[in-house]
Amino acid sequence: MKVLIVDDNKENLYLLERMLKNIGHEVVMAENGKQALERLQSDNFKMIISDILMPVMDGYQLCHAVRSNEEFSDILFVFYTATYVEKPDEELALKMGANKFIRKPMEPEKFIKIIENLLQNTEPSQVKPKKDIFKEEKGLFKLYSERLVNKLEQKFLALEKEKIERQRIVQKLRENEEKYRVAYNRAELYKDLFAHDISNILQSILSGVQLTEQFLGHPEKFEYKKKTLEGIKEQVIRGANLVSNVRNLSQLESVKISLKRVNICKILKNSIAFVKNAYSHRKINIQVNSIGEILYIQANYFLNALFENILTNSVKHNKNPMVRINIRVFRVGINEVNYLKIEFLDNGTGVEDARKENIFLRGVNEDKGAYGIGFGLWLVKNIVDSYNGKIWVEDRVKGDHTKGSNFVLLIPEVV
């Protein structure tokens, strides 16, 4: 049987077409009532399935036009609507001569069952005759006007609500504009810097692999290959640290994480063990001179990352056969506040005076044309700031940066 389906939503038309074709019906489509009437003039249909809310000519007007034309008197008319769903809408549809009023959405199986039942069991005499339509036309026009006004009122209220909601959203966006702008810029910075650093790491690993391949058949180059493999391992560790630091930075800057009373000596011991294990191919000597085994500050789990990054930095920037790090912990009082001062003195390459002020930055300082050192120390600075502390770098031997560095932490002590 041939069915005409009418809807201004192409997706709805497609779904209806698939359902009806799957049960063997021939389907013709129209996007409004005017198109539907044109299709009716050129073909014979058993049924019309129409939406109500459509441009040019709506479903009610289409039904009225069909039922007012004796030529189409035998065509079954079904409304399938998601907008006109109230009881008065259905009453008007049936008075206009519709055979069935179906509300969207409906399960496909149930919908098909209703359509098939209409096609198989509706007699021509059950279709609304022309004379009844003319007789009720005045009353139908009144009902149609009422339903139209009702929908316009609902639409107006919906638009008012939408307007209020839009104003609320705009206000919220304005309130958060600076926050989102900073977050976006930070994400872009992370992306660019991470891509730059990881590219360097991968290039170093690739170079090491290529050099090792050149000496695969040369047993006498064993020591050289061993050093190259150690370099590759160090780059892998560097890459893992980079990923961890980016993740920690993102979390630290996006969420306010609560602080609790933490024993720094215990965390420091764990961090030392971690770094020694990570750089097991290096000779590392770390000495700790502490005033006690139990010293407390207000901190969180980022304290591990803080110590590990400082220690890792001392190992990475050290060309000596033996990496030496001396950690000193002692109390100081500043403006009636008790602090723990923690010094990390190493025998590495040191930091030139011109870079000391910018070493905890990441990227370019446009005013001073200086570069920070990496995600690690940038993370360290962010963590220390969250603890209401301070960090800076000095020469291990005053006046001679080539003798190594002294990274100094100042964090409020709690009892």
N, C-alpha and C positions, 0 to 999 in steps of 0.2 A: 504494500500500500504506500501511497505517496503522502508525505507529511511535510507541512510548511512550518519551520521554526523561526521565531522572531525575537531578537534580543540585540541591544546595542553593544553588548559585551562580547567580543569575539571569542574569548576563552569559554564563555558559557555556551555560545553557539557550537564550538568545537566539541565540547563534552556531550551536549545533547545529540549532535550528529553521530558521534561514535556509539552512544548507547542505542540509538534507534537503528543504525545500520547493522549493529551486531545481532539484532533480532529480525533482520531481513527487510526492513522498510527502506524505501527510496526517500531521500531527504533533500529539501530545497531550503536555502537560508535567506533571511532578510534582516536588515539592521534597524528597521523602524516600521511603523504602521503603513506609511506611504509606500515604501518598497514592497511590503507584503501585499497590498492591494494590486500593485502592478504585476506581481508574480501570479496572483489569483486570476488575472485576466488572460494569462497566456498558458495556463495549465490547469489540470484537474487534481484536486486534493481531497483526501478523506478526512484530514485533521489539521488544525492549526494549534500550535503550542506557542504561547506568547507571554513575554514579560509585560509588565504594566508601565513602569517608569522608563520612557524612551523619548528621545528628541523627535521633532518634526510632527509625529503623530503617536500618541501613547497607546497602550494596550486597550484601555476602555474605548477610546475613539475608534480603534480598529474593530473591536467586537461589535460596536454599534453599527459601523459601516457594513460589516459582514451580515449581521442579522437584519439589516434594513434592505438587503439586496436578495430578492427571491432566487436569483441565479446561484447563490451560495448557501441556500437554505439547508442543504443536506450535510454541510461540512461541520464536523465536530470542533468545538472551540474549548481549549484548555488554557487557563491562566497558570503560569509558573513564576512566582514572584518572591522577591526577598525584601521589597520595600513596602508594598501595600499588603500588610499581613494581619490587620485588625479585623474583627468580626464585621463591622460595617463595610469594609472593603470587599469582603467575600459576598456579603448580601447584595451589594451593588453589581458585582460581577455576575452573579447568578440571575439577577433581574434583567441584566442586559442580554442574557441568553447563553452565557457560558455553561458548558456541560460539567466542568470540573474546575475547582479552585485549589491549587497545590502550593503550599508554602515551601520556600527554599530554606535551608538545604534539606534534602531527603535522600535516604539510601538508594542507590541506583536500582537494586533489586525490587524495592517497594514501588519506586516510581514506574519502572517498566511494567510491573504487575497491574498498576492502575491504568496505564495507557492501553495495554493489551485488553484489559477487561472492557474499556470503553469502546475500542474498535470492534470487538467481537459481539458485544451485547447491547449496544445502543441502536434502537430502531430509528428510522428517519422521522417518525411521528414525534419522537421525544425532543427533536431539535426545535428551538423557539420559532414559531411562525412569524411572518412579516407583520401581520395585522396587530399582533400583541405588542410588538415593538413600537408601532406608531401610537397605539392607544396609551402606552405608559411613558411616552417620550418626555412629557413635561415633568413627571415625577422623577424620571431617570436623570434629566438635566439638573434638577435640584439636588439629588443625591450626589451626582458627579461633582457639582460645584462645592458641596459640603466636604467631600473627600479631598478635593483639590486644595481647598482652603486649609483643611486639617494638615495636609502634608506640607503646605507652605509654612504654616505655623511651627510645625515640628522642625522643618529645615531652618527657620529663623532662629529658633531656640538652640538648635545644634550649632549654628554659625556663631551665635553669641557665646556659647560655651567654648567653642573652638577659639574664638577671639580672646576670651579671658585666659584660656590655657596657653595660647600662643604668647600673650603678654607675660604670663608667668615664666614661660620658658626663656623668652628673650631677656627678662630681668635676671633669671638665674645664670644665663650665659654671660651676661655683662658682669655679674658678680664674680664669675669664675674665669673671666677672659684672661686675666693676668696669670692665673694658676695654670691654665691650659697652654698659654703661650710659652711659659717657662718650661712646662713639661715637654712640649713639642720640641723646643730648641735643645733641651737636654737629650731627648731621644735621638735627634739628628746628630748631635755631637757624639753621643755614644756610638751610633752607627758608623760615622766616619772614622772615629779614632779606633774602634774595634777592627774595622776593615783594614786600616793602615797597619796596626800592630800584628794582627793575625797573618796578614800578607807577608810581613817581614819574617815572622816565625816560620811559616811554611817554606819560604825561600831558603832560609838557613837550613831547614831539615832536608830540602831537596838537594842543596849544594853538598851537604854531608853525605847523603846517600850516593850521589854521583861520584864523589871522591873515593868513597869506600869501594864502589864497583870497579874503579880503575885498578885497584890493588888486590882484587879477589884472588888472582893467581900468583901473588907474591908473598910467600910466608915471611920473608925478611921484613915486611912492612907491618908486622903484627902490632907493634907499639903505636904506630901512626894510625892504624885502623881503630885501635882501642880508644885513642884520644878522640877520633872523629865520632865514634859511636857514643862516647860520653857527652860530646857536644850536642849530638842529636837528642839524647836523653834530656839534657838540660833545656833544650828548646821545647820538648814535649811538656816538661814541667812548667815552663814559662807559659805555654798555651793554656794548660789547665788552670794555672793561677789567674791568667787573664780572664777566662770565662767565669771563674768563681768571683773575681773582683767586680766584674760588670754586673753580675747577678746581685751581689751584696750591695753595690752602690745604688742600683735601681730600687731595691727593697728599702734601703736606709733612707732614701730621699722621698719615697712615695708613701711610706707608712711610719707613723710615730710609734716606735717600739719602746715599751716600758723598761725601766731600769730596776735592777735589784742589787742587793749587797753581794759582792763577788770577791773571792780571795784571789788577788792577782798573782800570788806566788804559785799557786796550783796551775793557773792558766799559762803562766810563763814557762813552767816546766813542760807542759804538754806541747807548747809551741816550739820549744827547743828540740824536743824529740821528733816532732813532725819535720822540721827543717833538716835535721841531720839525716833522717831517713830518706827524704826527697833528694838530697844531694849526697847520697852515700858514696858516690865516686869522687867526692872532694874531701880533703882533709880539713876538718872543722874542729876548732877548740873554742868552746863557749864557757866562760866563767861567770858565776853570779855572786856578787857581794851584796847581801841583803841584811837589813836590820832585824829581820825576823822571818819566820815561815808563814805567818798569818797576818796579812795586810789587806784591808778591805777598801774598795771603792764602789760607787754606784755605776754599774755597767750592765752589759747583756752579752749574748753569745758572739757579738761582733768583736769582743775583746780578743778572741783567738785570731781573727783575721788581722787585727791591728798589730799584734806582736809578730805574727808570721810574716807579714809584709815587710816590717822593718828588718827582721832577721834575713829574709830572702834578699832584700835589697843589698844588705851588707855582703852576702855571699856572691850575688851576681856581679857586683862591681868590685871585685877583688881578684887580682891577677897573681897573688902570692901562692906559693906551694901550700902554705898553711893559712887558712882563714882563721883569724883570731878576733873574738868578740868578747868584750868585758862588759857585763851588765851590772850597774850599780843602782841600788834602791835606797833612798833615804827620805826623811821627813824635812819639810820646810814650812815656815809660817809666813804668809803674805797677807797683809791687811786683815789680821785676826782670823784668817782661814788656813786650816791645816791641809797641806798638799803632800802627795807622794811624788817625789821627783825620781824619774827612771831614766837612766842614761845608757845608751847603747854605743859603746866605743869600739870601732873596728879598725883594722889595718888595711882597708881597701884603697881605692884610687882617690877618694876624697871628693869634696865639692868646692869648686872655685867660688870666691866671694861673690862674683856677679850672678851666680845661680842660686845662692843660698836663699834669697828672698822668694824665688819663684819655683823652687823645687817641688812644692806641694800643689802646684797648679797643674792643669792638664790642658795642653794645647798652647796657643800663642797668647802672650800678653801684649796687646796692641800698643799700649802706652810705653812699655819698656822693651818691646821686641825680643822677649825671652821665652824660652820653652820650659814647660814643666817636664817631669821625668817619666811619668807613666800612670796607669790606672791605680797601681798599688799604693803609691804615696798619696795620691788624690783620695783614695778610699780611707787611708790612715787619717788624713786631715779631717774628713767628714765625720769619722767615728769619734775622734778626740773632741771635735766641736760638740757632738751630741752628748758628751760626758761633761760639758762645761769646762774642758781642759784646754791646754795649749801645747803646741809642738813646734820645735825649731831645730836647726842643724848648726853645729859648730865644728871647728877643727879639733881633731883629737889632740894635736899638738898646736897650741895657739900660735897663729901666724904662718903655719905651714900646712896647707890643705893636702899636700901630697902624702902626708903621714897617716891619713885616714880621717874618718868622720866621727862625730859624736851626735847622735840623734837624741834629743832631750824631750821627755814627756813630763807634763805637769798636770796632775789630775787630783781633784779634791778627795781627801781621805774621809772615810766614815768609820765609826767604831761599832 
